[in-house]
Amino acid sequence: MLNAMRTAVIINYSANNNSGKKRWLNIRDRVIREFPEGTVIIPYEVPFDIRECLQRVIHDQKVTCIISGGGDGTMNCILNTLYEITGTDIRRFCLGGIGL
């Protein structure tokens, strides 16, 4: 299913009391191999403008699958921002998570 959609993996390096980066770097290569070619990988540290990031990947790069790398706060932020940006159109997106 991921092969049919453009994917972005948004990684919160600040997750889990700033251990998100270390945890991501430990699994990055294995995880990236599972995604289709052309997957957009976006690491960030707080503070970060998630709204601008999501608008860019949705509108400019036509992403329809968003993978949140971080904790429940990261997923919540992405989900709420996605809803704010798209409203009821959120149903066209696939959302996933990588616990860091």
C-alpha positions as CSV (number, residue, x, y, z in Angstrom):
1,M,0.0,0.0,0.0
2,L,2.8,2.4,0.7
3,N,4.1,2.0,-2.8
4,A,1.0,3.6,-4.2
5,M,1.4,6.8,-2.2
6,R,4.0,9.5,-1.6
7,T,5.4,9.1,1.9
8,A,7.1,11.5,4.4
9,V,8.7,10.4,7.6
10,I,8.9,13.3,10.1
11,I,11.4,12.6,12.9
12,N,11.3,14.5,16.2
13,Y,14.9,14.5,17.4
14,S,13.7,16.2,20.6
15,A,11.3,13.3,21.5
16,N,11.8,11.3,24.7
17,N,13.7,14.0,26.5
18,N,16.0,14.6,23.6
19,S,16.9,11.0,23.0
20,G,14.9,10.8,19.8
21,K,17.9,11.6,17.6
22,K,20.0,8.8,19.1
23,R,17.2,6.3,18.9
24,W,16.4,7.3,15.3
25,L,20.0,7.0,14.2
26,N,20.2,3.5,15.6
27,I,17.3,2.3,13.4
28,R,17.3,4.7,10.5
29,D,18.9,2.5,7.8
30,R,16.7,-0.5,8.6
31,V,13.6,1.6,8.6
32,I,14.3,3.6,5.5
33,R,14.8,0.3,3.5
34,E,11.2,-0.5,4.2
35,F,9.8,2.6,2.6
36,P,9.5,3.2,-1.2
37,E,12.1,5.1,-3.2
38,G,11.5,8.8,-3.0
39,T,10.3,8.8,0.6
40,V,10.9,12.2,2.2
41,I,12.8,12.1,5.5
42,I,12.4,15.2,7.7
43,P,14.3,15.3,11.0
44,Y,13.8,18.2,13.3
45,E,14.4,19.6,16.7
46,V,12.0,21.7,18.8
47,P,11.2,24.5,18.2
48,F,9.9,23.6,14.7
49,D,7.1,24.9,12.5
50,I,5.2,21.6,11.9
51,R,2.4,23.5,10.1
52,E,4.7,24.9,7.5
53,C,6.4,21.5,7.1
54,L,3.1,19.6,6.6
55,Q,1.8,22.3,4.2
56,R,4.9,22.0,2.1
57,V,5.0,18.2,1.9
58,I,1.3,18.0,1.2
59,H,1.1,20.7,-1.4
60,D,4.5,20.8,-3.0
61,Q,5.5,17.1,-2.8
62,K,2.0,15.6,-2.9
63,V,2.6,13.4,0.2
64,T,-0.4,11.4,1.3
65,C,1.3,9.1,3.8
66,I,2.8,10.7,6.9
67,I,4.9,8.7,9.4
68,S,5.5,10.4,12.7
69,G,8.8,9.5,14.4
70,G,8.7,10.4,18.1
71,G,6.3,9.9,20.9
72,D,2.6,10.3,21.4
73,G,3.0,14.1,21.6
74,T,4.6,14.2,18.2
75,M,1.8,12.1,16.7
76,N,-0.8,14.3,18.4
77,C,0.8,17.4,17.0
78,I,1.0,16.0,13.5
79,L,-2.6,14.8,13.6
80,N,-4.0,18.0,15.0
81,T,-2.1,20.1,12.5
82,L,-3.1,17.9,9.6
83,Y,-6.7,18.3,10.6
84,E,-6.3,22.1,10.9
85,I,-4.8,22.2,7.4
86,T,-7.2,19.8,5.6
87,G,-10.3,19.7,7.7
88,T,-12.5,16.8,6.7
89,D,-10.2,16.0,3.9
90,I,-8.0,14.2,6.4
91,R,-9.5,10.9,5.3
92,R,-7.3,10.9,2.2
93,F,-4.1,10.5,4.3
94,C,-2.5,7.4,5.8
95,L,-0.9,8.1,9.2
96,G,1.6,5.9,11.0
97,G,4.1,6.1,13.8
98,I,7.6,5.1,14.8
99,G,8.0,5.1,18.6
100,L,11.2,6.7,19.7
